[in-house]
Amino acid sequence: MIFRVKVWTNGQRLVGGLYLFALFWLTACGTSEVRPFPTAVSTHTQPLTPPPTPSLALPLPTGELPPTPAIPGVLPATATATAVPPITLSADPGVPQDLVRAAQAFAAQNRTFAWAEGDAADVQLTLADGAPLANWVYVVAAPFATVPDEISLAEVQNKWQQGGAVFATNEVAVLGQPSPTITFSADVAELSELAWAERPSLLILPFDALQPDLKLLRLDGVSPLVPDFDPASYPLTLAVNLVGEETAVAQFLTAWDGPTTNWDASQLTRVALSGVTALTRSTGYHMEIFGVLAPGRDVGPVLQTADIAHISNEVSFSPNCPIPSPIGGTSFCSRENYFELLTWLGVDVVELTGNHLNDFGTQAMLHSLDLYAAAGIPVYGGGADAVSAQAPALFEHNGNRIALIGCNPFGPPYAWAGPTKPGARPCDAEFEGQIRQLADDGYLVLATLQYDEFYHYQATAQQRKDFAEVIAAGATAVSGSQAHHAQGFAFVDGKFVHYGLGNLFFDQMDRLGTRQTFVDTYVIYNGRLLSVELWTGLIENYCCPREMSAAEREAVLTAVFQASDW
């Protein structure tokens, strides 16, 4: 005898099971129309008579239905997922506002977390002990037209607690209880305006909230504007921690993609801009006597430690340039071996807007371009012809994009580049449009002008107008490279302007203003100009700037601030 075994599929099992279940249920209800299956199997060879088909007019069953059989892998239609409440976040008073805003944005974008006010949250940002989250650096600043360069922590704490013209973005726990007279605002521009109106004044704000019209004050001699700054040893570094339920804190730290500091050396760039360099006449004569490197002995560290060091070299090098006379005229050349001074200083870019570039002939200018190229030093503001003279010098450093661009509006015409002649770039119609394009491309544009020469601190009305137009075109800052006499400053729509930095390497010793020199170091952080540091020097021996004494520095800053109408 052959047995045939029928294998049912899952669907057939389900249908069959339901059919048998229905028959069983109807039988259990006592319906007389339904006959039970036989209890024994007949051995008669005739076919069994099938049971009659149940009537369709059965009465509806009463009572609760039995549970629906479970189907593997399929949820019942009435089943719902249990909602998991989000992990709530909040912050204690005194936590830096930028970090609070970052945490709020994080919670808004992540459904696992939700922001909640008060101290009953699952995870609390706090300045107390807890799991480390971030370190936030605060700085002490003053209006740019402030002569002192540093302040002690004790003096800051005294003003913070006793009152005075102090402005802050939020409370800083390490300074103690703030005086009721302190003005708090999240708007740094507003705080700056108030501080300028109440000079002398102080501002306490996050490092990355600095802006150019404010001067960072060294705190007990320490400045966060340098790459070797150590936040851990700085008294205004706040440690922000997390407290709360252990699993929630761990989950937050795993998911957190917000900032962990507002000071990062890998986002910092320092650009040093200088004034007139003319290695000729008495300056060259003293280089012959005291050595080629003599002019840079004191100012050298300022340029050598900059990430981008700028020189505006107005005089071309020539292998035929004679030994200079200290009483020579105004037609200049530089001896070729003087080029060593630039490489020793670590110069990264040379501006060629000067009006003496072609004094010794165009061949000297072309020879100088060869020297710069061989040394790997880019140039801008001048070139081998009019087209190449228009090229800016572009840099990308620590994520910061910086463009230097310059022109010469006053000539003389023989100094300007032409279609086939080397020289300086005239301030042509394309200059401002090029600035706009560079700014649109994400560059911070530092524009330098070889303007008309004035022998006084105050800028002329026309000079103010012309420099402001360059700012309006999109420049981040404008610097006057032409000035043999140091000049004042301005802020135009919040942008930095220095009308003239004075001589860097030149022999004009006949008056104090031509001996005074500035090197402006632009401190750029995370794609924004934060601050401008001023190095002040005094030229000695017709060649060599030395760092000013405290009294000399106070005198020149006072003079240029007054000339700036501050």
C-alpha positions as CSV (number, residue, x, y, z in Angstrom):
1,M,0.0,0.0,0.0
2,I,1.3,3.4,-0.9
3,F,0.8,6.2,1.5
4,R,0.6,9.7,0.1
5,V,1.5,12.4,2.5
6,K,0.3,15.8,1.6
7,V,2.6,18.6,2.8
8,W,0.7,21.8,3.5
9,T,2.2,25.2,3.1
10,N,2.0,27.8,5.9
11,G,-0.9,29.5,4.2
12,Q,-2.7,26.1,3.7
13,R,-2.1,25.3,7.4
14,L,-3.6,28.6,8.4
15,V,-6.7,28.2,6.3
16,G,-7.2,24.6,7.4
17,G,-6.7,25.5,11.0
18,L,-9.2,28.3,10.8
19,Y,-11.7,26.0,9.1
20,L,-11.4,23.3,11.8
21,F,-11.5,25.9,14.5
22,A,-14.8,27.3,13.1
23,L,-16.4,23.8,13.0
24,F,-15.3,23.1,16.5
25,W,-16.7,26.4,17.7
26,L,-20.0,26.0,16.0
27,T,-20.4,22.5,17.5
28,A,-19.6,23.7,20.9
29,C,-22.4,26.2,20.6
30,G,-24.9,23.3,20.4
31,T,-26.3,23.9,16.9
32,S,-28.5,20.9,15.9
33,E,-27.9,21.5,12.3
34,V,-24.3,20.5,12.5
35,R,-23.4,16.8,12.8
36,P,-20.1,15.8,14.5
37,F,-17.5,13.9,12.6
38,P,-17.7,10.1,13.1
39,T,-15.6,8.8,16.0
40,A,-14.6,5.6,14.1
41,V,-13.4,4.9,10.6
42,S,-15.6,2.5,8.7
43,T,-14.1,-0.5,6.9
44,H,-16.9,-0.7,4.4
45,T,-15.7,-0.5,0.8
46,Q,-18.4,1.8,-0.3
47,P,-17.6,5.6,-0.2
48,L,-18.5,7.3,2.9
49,T,-21.5,9.7,2.8
50,P,-20.2,13.2,3.4
51,P,-21.9,15.2,6.1
52,P,-24.5,17.6,5.0
53,T,-23.5,21.2,4.3
54,P,-24.2,23.5,7.3
55,S,-27.1,25.9,6.8
56,L,-26.2,29.5,6.1
57,A,-28.9,30.7,8.4
58,L,-27.1,30.0,11.6
59,P,-27.7,32.3,14.6
60,L,-24.9,34.6,15.4
61,P,-22.7,33.6,18.3
62,T,-22.8,35.6,21.5
63,G,-20.1,36.4,24.0
64,E,-16.4,37.3,23.5
65,L,-14.6,36.0,20.5
66,P,-11.6,33.7,21.2
67,P,-8.2,35.3,20.6
68,T,-7.0,35.5,17.0
69,P,-4.3,32.9,16.3
70,A,-0.9,34.4,16.0
71,I,0.8,34.5,12.6
72,P,4.6,34.3,12.9
73,G,6.4,37.6,11.9
74,V,3.1,39.6,11.7
75,L,2.0,42.0,14.4
76,P,-1.8,42.1,15.2
77,A,-3.5,45.0,13.6
78,T,-4.3,46.6,16.9
79,A,-0.6,46.5,18.2
80,T,1.3,49.8,18.5
81,A,5.0,50.6,19.2
82,T,5.7,51.9,22.7
83,A,6.9,55.6,22.4
84,V,10.3,56.2,24.1
85,P,10.4,59.6,25.7
86,P,13.3,61.8,24.6
87,I,16.3,62.5,26.8
88,T,15.9,66.1,28.1
89,L,18.7,68.6,28.1
90,S,19.2,71.9,29.9
91,A,22.0,74.2,31.1
92,D,22.9,75.9,34.3
93,P,23.3,79.7,34.4
94,G,26.8,80.8,33.3
95,V,27.2,78.1,30.7
96,P,28.5,80.0,27.5
97,Q,25.6,81.1,25.4
98,D,27.1,79.9,22.1
99,L,27.4,76.4,23.6
100,V,23.8,76.6,24.9
101,R,22.6,77.6,21.5
102,A,24.5,74.7,19.9
103,A,23.0,72.3,22.4
104,Q,19.5,73.6,21.7
105,A,20.0,73.3,17.9
106,F,21.4,69.7,18.5
107,A,18.2,68.8,20.4
108,A,16.0,70.3,17.8
109,Q,17.6,68.2,15.1
110,N,17.8,64.9,17.0
111,R,14.5,63.3,18.1
112,T,16.3,61.3,20.7
113,F,16.8,64.5,22.7
114,A,14.7,67.5,23.7
115,W,15.5,70.8,25.3
116,A,14.0,71.6,28.6
117,E,14.4,74.6,30.9
118,G,15.2,74.1,34.6
119,D,17.3,71.7,36.5
120,A,15.1,68.6,36.2
121,A,16.5,67.5,32.8
122,D,18.1,64.1,32.3
123,V,21.3,65.8,31.2
124,Q,22.5,69.1,32.5
125,L,25.2,71.3,31.1
126,T,27.0,72.7,34.1
127,L,30.2,74.5,35.3
128,A,30.3,72.1,38.3
129,D,32.1,68.8,38.3
130,G,30.9,66.1,35.8
131,A,31.7,64.4,32.6
132,P,33.8,66.7,30.4
133,L,32.1,68.3,27.4
134,A,33.9,71.5,26.4
135,N,36.4,74.2,27.3
136,W,35.4,77.8,26.6
137,V,38.0,80.6,26.5
138,Y,36.9,84.1,27.5
139,V,39.0,87.2,26.9
140,V,39.3,90.7,28.3
141,A,39.1,93.4,25.6
142,A,38.8,97.2,25.3
143,P,38.0,99.6,22.5
144,F,40.8,99.6,19.9
145,A,41.7,103.2,20.8
146,T,43.1,102.0,24.2
147,V,46.8,102.6,25.0
148,P,47.4,99.9,27.6
149,D,48.1,96.4,26.3
150,E,47.5,94.2,29.3
151,I,45.7,93.9,32.6
152,S,45.9,91.8,35.7
153,L,43.3,89.2,36.7
154,A,43.0,90.9,40.1
155,E,42.1,94.2,38.4
156,V,39.5,92.5,36.2
157,Q,38.0,90.8,39.2
158,N,37.8,94.1,41.1
159,K,36.0,95.9,38.3
160,W,33.7,92.9,37.8
161,Q,32.7,92.8,41.4
162,Q,32.9,96.4,42.4
163,G,31.4,97.9,39.2
164,G,32.5,100.3,36.5
165,A,32.3,100.5,32.7
166,V,32.3,96.8,32.2
167,F,30.3,95.0,29.5
168,A,29.9,91.2,29.0
169,T,28.1,88.6,26.9
170,N,27.3,86.5,30.0
171,E,28.4,85.8,33.5
172,V,31.8,84.3,33.9
173,A,31.9,82.1,37.0
174,V,35.6,82.4,37.7
175,L,35.3,86.2,38.2
176,G,32.8,85.9,41.1
177,Q,29.5,87.6,41.6
178,P,29.1,90.4,39.0
179,S,28.3,94.0,40.0
180,P,24.7,95.1,39.2
181,T,26.3,97.9,37.1
182,I,27.6,95.5,34.5
183,T,25.8,95.5,31.2
184,F,25.1,92.1,29.7
185,S,24.1,91.5,26.1
186,A,24.5,88.6,23.6
187,D,25.1,91.3,20.9
188,V,28.9,92.0,20.8
189,A,28.4,94.8,18.3
190,E,26.1,96.5,20.7
191,L,28.5,96.0,23.6
192,S,31.3,97.4,21.6
193,E,29.4,100.5,20.8
194,L,28.5,101.0,24.4
195,A,32.2,100.4,25.5
196,W,33.5,103.0,22.9
197,A,31.1,105.5,24.3
198,E,32.3,105.0,27.9
199,R,36.1,104.8,27.5
200,P,38.0,103.7,29.4
201,S,36.0,100.5,29.5
202,L,36.4,96.7,29.5
203,L,34.6,93.9,27.8
204,I,34.4,90.2,28.8
205,L,33.5,88.0,25.9
206,P,34.3,84.7,24.3
207,F,37.5,84.5,22.4
208,D,35.9,83.8,19.0
209,A,33.5,86.7,19.5
210,L,36.2,89.3,19.2
211,Q,35.9,91.9,16.4
212,P,38.5,94.2,14.9
213,D,37.3,97.4,16.6
214,L,38.2,95.8,20.0
215,K,41.7,95.3,21.4
216,L,42.5,92.1,23.2
217,L,44.3,92.8,26.5
218,R,46.9,90.4,27.6
219,L,45.8,88.9,30.9
220,D,48.8,88.8,33.3
221,G,50.9,88.8,30.2
222,V,49.1,85.9,28.4
223,S,47.3,86.3,25.0
224,P,45.1,83.7,23.3
225,L,46.0,85.3,19.9
226,V,49.1,83.2,19.6
227,P,49.3,79.5,18.5
228,D,51.2,78.3,21.5
229,F,48.5,79.6,23.9
230,D,47.6,77.0,26.5
231,P,43.9,77.2,27.5
232,A,44.4,74.8,30.4
233,S,46.5,77.4,32.3
234,Y,44.5,80.4,31.4
235,P,42.3,81.8,34.2
236,L,39.3,82.6,32.0
237,T,38.9,79.1,30.5
238,L,35.7,77.6,31.6
239,A,35.3,73.9,31.8
240,V,31.7,72.8,30.8
241,N,30.7,69.4,32.1
242,L,27.6,67.1,32.1
243,V,25.7,65.8,35.0
244,G,22.6,63.5,35.0
245,E,21.6,59.9,34.6
246,E,24.6,57.9,33.7
247,T,23.2,56.2,30.6
248,A,21.7,59.4,29.3
249,V,25.0,61.3,29.7
250,A,26.8,58.6,27.9
251,Q,24.2,58.5,25.1
252,F,24.5,62.3,24.7
253,L,28.3,62.3,24.6
254,T,28.2,59.6,21.9
255,A,25.7,61.6,19.7
256,W,27.1,65.1,20.4
257,D,28.5,66.6,17.2
258,G,28.7,70.2,18.5
259,P,31.7,72.3,19.5
260,T,34.0,71.3,22.3
261,T,36.0,74.5,22.4
262,N,36.0,78.0,20.9
263,W,39.8,78.2,20.7
264,D,41.6,75.8,18.3
265,A,45.1,76.5,17.1
266,S,44.4,74.7,13.9
267,Q,41.9,77.4,12.9
268,L,44.2,80.4,13.6
269,T,46.2,82.4,11.0
270,R,48.4,85.4,11.7
271,V,49.2,87.8,8.8
272,A,51.8,90.5,9.3
273,L,51.6,93.6,7.1
274,S,54.4,96.2,7.0
275,G,55.1,99.6,5.5
276,V,57.8,100.9,3.2
277,T,60.9,98.8,2.5
278,A,63.6,100.5,0.4
279,L,67.0,98.8,0.8
280,T,69.0,101.7,-0.7
281,R,70.8,104.9,0.1
282,S,71.7,105.2,3.8
283,T,69.9,102.0,4.7
284,G,72.0,100.0,2.1
285,Y,75.1,101.8,3.2
286,H,74.6,100.7,6.8
287,M,73.9,97.2,5.6
288,E,77.3,97.2,4.0
289,I,78.9,98.2,7.3
290,F,76.8,96.3,9.9
291,G,75.7,93.3,7.8
292,V,72.8,92.5,5.5
293,L,70.7,91.2,8.3
294,A,71.2,94.2,10.6
295,P,67.9,96.0,9.7
296,G,65.8,93.0,10.8
297,R,67.3,92.1,14.1
298,D,64.5,93.5,16.3
299,V,61.5,93.2,14.0
300,G,62.6,89.8,12.7
301,P,60.6,87.8,15.3
302,V,57.4,89.6,14.4
303,L,57.7,88.5,10.7
304,Q,59.3,85.2,11.3
305,T,56.5,84.0,13.6
306,A,53.7,85.1,11.3
307,D,52.0,82.5,9.2
308,I,52.0,85.0,6.3
309,A,54.7,87.7,6.4
310,H,54.3,90.7,4.0
311,I,56.9,93.1,2.8
312,S,56.2,96.1,0.4
313,N,59.5,96.3,-1.4
314,E,59.6,99.5,-3.4
315,V,63.1,99.1,-4.9
316,S,64.3,96.5,-7.4
317,F,67.4,94.3,-7.0
318,S,70.1,94.5,-9.6
319,P,73.4,92.6,-10.0
320,N,74.8,95.9,-11.4
321,C,73.6,98.1,-8.5
322,P,76.7,100.0,-7.0
323,I,77.5,100.3,-3.4
324,P,75.0,102.9,-2.2
325,S,75.9,106.3,-1.0
326,P,74.3,107.6,2.2
327,I,73.7,111.0,0.5
328,G,72.4,109.7,-2.8
329,G,69.4,110.9,-4.7
330,T,66.0,109.4,-5.3
331,S,66.7,107.0,-8.1
332,F,67.1,103.7,-6.4
333,C,68.3,100.2,-6.7
334,S,69.2,97.4,-4.2
335,R,72.3,95.2,-4.4
336,E,71.4,91.6,-5.1
337,N,72.9,90.2,-1.9
338,Y,70.4,92.3,0.1
339,F,67.8,89.8,-1.0
340,E,69.1,87.6,1.9
341,L,67.4,89.9,4.4
342,L,64.0,88.9,2.9
343,T,64.6,85.2,3.1
344,W,66.0,85.4,6.6
345,L,62.9,87.3,7.7
346,G,60.7,84.5,6.4
347,V,58.9,86.8,4.0
348,D,55.9,84.9,2.4
349,V,54.7,87.5,0.0
350,V,56.1,90.7,-1.6
351,E,53.9,93.7,-2.6
352,L,55.1,95.4,-5.8
353,T,53.0,98.6,-5.8
354,G,56.0,100.9,-5.2
355,N,56.8,103.9,-7.3
356,H,60.6,103.2,-7.5
357,L,60.4,99.7,-9.1
358,N,61.7,100.9,-12.5
359,D,64.2,103.5,-11.3
360,F,67.1,101.3,-12.4
361,G,65.4,100.2,-15.6
362,T,62.9,97.5,-16.4
363,Q,65.6,94.8,-16.5
364,A,66.2,95.3,-12.7
365,M,62.4,94.8,-12.2
366,L,62.4,91.6,-14.3
367,H,65.5,90.3,-12.5
368,S,63.8,90.9,-9.1
369,L,60.8,88.9,-10.3
370,D,63.2,86.0,-11.1
371,L,64.7,86.2,-7.6
372,Y,61.2,86.1,-6.0
373,A,60.2,83.2,-8.2
374,A,63.4,81.2,-7.4
375,A,62.9,81.8,-3.7
376,G,59.2,80.6,-3.9
377,I,57.9,84.0,-2.8
378,P,54.7,85.1,-4.5
379,V,54.2,88.7,-5.5
380,Y,51.1,90.9,-6.1
381,G,50.4,94.5,-7.0
382,G,52.9,94.4,-9.8
383,G,54.4,92.1,-12.4
384,A,56.1,91.5,-15.7
385,D,53.3,93.2,-17.6
386,A,49.9,94.7,-17.0
387,V,48.1,91.4,-17.0
388,S,50.3,89.6,-14.5
389,A,50.3,92.7,-12.3
390,Q,46.6,92.2,-11.7
391,A,47.0,88.8,-10.1
392,P,46.3,88.7,-6.3
393,A,48.4,86.6,-3.9
394,L,46.1,83.8,-2.6
395,F,46.7,81.7,0.5
396,E,44.8,79.0,2.3
397,H,46.0,78.4,5.9
398,N,44.3,76.4,8.6
399,G,41.0,76.6,6.7
400,N,41.3,80.4,6.2
401,R,41.2,81.8,2.7
402,I,43.2,85.0,2.4
403,A,43.7,87.2,-0.7
404,L,46.2,90.1,-0.9
405,I,45.6,92.6,-3.6
406,G,47.1,96.0,-4.3
407,C,47.5,98.9,-6.7
408,N,49.2,102.2,-7.2
409,P,46.8,105.1,-7.9
410,F,49.4,107.9,-8.2
411,G,52.3,106.6,-10.3
412,P,54.5,108.1,-11.6
413,P,53.5,106.6,-15.0
414,Y,57.0,105.1,-15.6
415,A,56.5,102.9,-12.5
416,W,53.3,101.4,-13.8
417,A,53.1,98.1,-15.7
418,G,52.1,98.2,-19.4
419,P,51.2,95.7,-22.0
420,T,54.8,94.6,-22.4
421,K,56.4,96.5,-19.6
422,P,57.0,95.4,-16.0
423,G,55.9,97.6,-13.1
424,A,53.2,98.3,-10.5
425,R,49.6,97.8,-11.1
426,P,47.6,101.1,-11.5
427,C,44.3,101.3,-9.7
428,D,42.3,100.3,-12.8
429,A,38.6,99.9,-13.3
430,E,38.9,96.1,-12.6
431,F,40.4,96.6,-9.1
432,E,37.2,96.9,-7.1
433,G,35.3,94.3,-9.2
434,Q,38.2,91.9,-8.5
435,I,37.8,92.5,-4.7
436,R,34.1,91.8,-4.9
437,Q,34.7,88.5,-6.8
438,L,37.4,87.4,-4.3
439,A,35.0,88.2,-1.4
440,D,32.2,86.2,-3.1
441,D,34.6,83.3,-3.5
442,G,35.1,83.2,0.2
443,Y,38.4,85.1,0.6
444,L,39.2,87.6,3.3
445,V,40.6,90.4,1.1
446,L,43.4,92.5,2.5
447,A,43.9,95.4,0.1
448,T,47.0,97.5,0.1
449,L,47.3,100.9,-1.6
450,Q,50.4,102.8,-2.7
451,Y,48.7,106.1,-2.1
452,D,49.9,109.7,-2.2
453,E,52.5,110.5,0.5
454,F,51.7,112.8,3.4
455,Y,54.0,113.8,6.3
456,H,51.4,113.9,9.1
457,Y,49.4,111.5,11.2
458,Q,45.9,112.5,10.0
459,A,44.5,111.1,6.8
460,T,43.1,113.6,4.3
461,A,39.5,113.8,3.4
462,Q,40.2,112.3,-0.1
463,Q,42.2,109.5,1.4
464,R,39.4,108.6,3.7
465,K,37.0,108.6,0.8
466,D,39.2,106.4,-1.4
467,F,40.0,103.9,1.3
468,A,36.3,103.7,2.2
469,E,35.4,102.8,-1.4
470,V,37.8,99.8,-1.3
471,I,36.0,98.7,1.9
472,A,32.6,99.1,0.2
473,A,33.9,96.8,-2.7
474,G,34.2,94.0,-0.2
475,A,37.7,94.3,1.4
476,T,38.1,92.9,4.9
477,A,40.8,95.6,5.6
478,V,42.7,98.3,3.8
479,S,46.3,99.2,4.5
480,G,48.4,102.1,3.2
481,S,51.8,100.9,2.0
482,Q,52.9,104.2,0.8
483,A,53.4,106.2,4.0
484,H,56.8,107.3,4.9
485,H,55.1,108.9,7.9
486,A,52.9,106.8,10.2
487,Q,49.2,107.6,10.0
488,G,46.0,106.9,11.8
489,F,43.2,104.4,11.7
490,A,39.5,104.1,11.0
491,F,36.7,101.5,11.1
492,V,34.4,101.7,8.1
493,D,31.3,99.6,8.5
494,G,33.2,97.7,11.1
495,K,36.1,97.0,8.7
496,F,39.7,97.9,9.7
497,V,41.6,100.7,7.9
498,H,45.2,101.8,8.6
499,Y,46.0,104.8,6.4
500,G,49.8,104.4,6.7
501,L,52.2,102.1,8.5
502,G,55.3,104.3,8.0
503,N,58.7,103.2,6.9
504,L,59.9,99.7,7.8
505,F,63.4,99.7,6.3
506,F,64.3,103.2,5.1
507,D,66.7,106.0,6.0
508,Q,64.4,109.0,6.8
509,M,65.6,110.1,10.1
510,D,64.8,113.8,9.8
511,R,61.5,113.7,11.9
512,L,59.9,111.5,14.5
513,G,56.9,110.5,12.4
514,T,59.2,109.0,9.6
515,R,61.1,107.0,12.2
516,Q,58.0,105.5,13.8
517,T,56.8,102.3,12.2
518,F,54.0,99.8,12.6
519,V,53.7,96.2,11.7
520,D,50.0,95.2,11.9
521,T,49.3,91.5,12.6
522,Y,45.9,90.4,11.5
523,V,44.6,87.5,13.6
524,I,42.1,85.4,11.6
525,Y,40.1,82.6,13.2
526,N,37.7,80.3,11.5
527,G,37.3,82.4,8.5
528,R,36.9,85.7,10.3
529,L,39.2,88.6,11.2
530,L,39.1,88.8,15.0
531,S,41.8,91.3,16.0
532,V,44.7,93.4,14.8
533,E,47.8,93.5,16.9
534,L,50.1,96.6,16.6
535,W,53.9,96.3,16.8
536,T,55.5,99.7,17.1
537,G,59.2,100.4,16.2
538,L,61.5,103.3,16.0
539,I,64.1,103.4,13.3
540,E,67.8,103.9,14.4
541,N,71.0,104.4,12.4
542,Y,69.1,105.2,9.2
543,C,68.3,101.5,8.7
544,C,67.1,99.5,11.6
545,P,63.7,99.6,13.5
546,R,63.9,98.6,17.2
547,E,60.9,97.9,19.4
548,M,59.7,101.1,21.2
549,S,59.9,101.6,24.9
550,A,56.7,101.8,26.8
551,A,56.8,105.6,26.9
552,E,57.5,105.8,23.1
553,R,54.7,103.4,22.4
554,E,52.3,105.4,24.5
555,A,53.3,108.6,22.7
556,V,52.8,107.2,19.2
557,L,49.5,105.4,20.0
558,T,48.2,108.6,21.6
559,A,49.2,110.6,18.6
560,V,47.6,108.3,16.0
561,F,44.5,107.8,18.0
562,Q,44.0,111.5,18.3
563,A,44.6,111.9,14.5
564,S,41.9,109.2,14.0
565,D,39.4,111.4,15.8
566,W,39.2,109.0,18.7
